[in-house]
């Protein structure tokens, strides 16, 4: 069964920003898909098991952005 969580990413200004966040979060173990909406900063993450917010936040930070 897949688990879905929604987060809000701040600081996104372009498609490259979205790609950076998507790439970093996709590397988190267990992540199946990442969907980031540039206009709202909404990020939906689907994973094989529930993810700790801190792990997702660390991946977003690695991409140069932050979760709100």
Secondary structure, DSSP 8 states (H G I E B T S, - for coil): --EEEEEEEE---SHHHHHHHHHHHHTSTTEEEEEE-TTT-EEEEEESS---HHHHHHHHHHTT-EE-
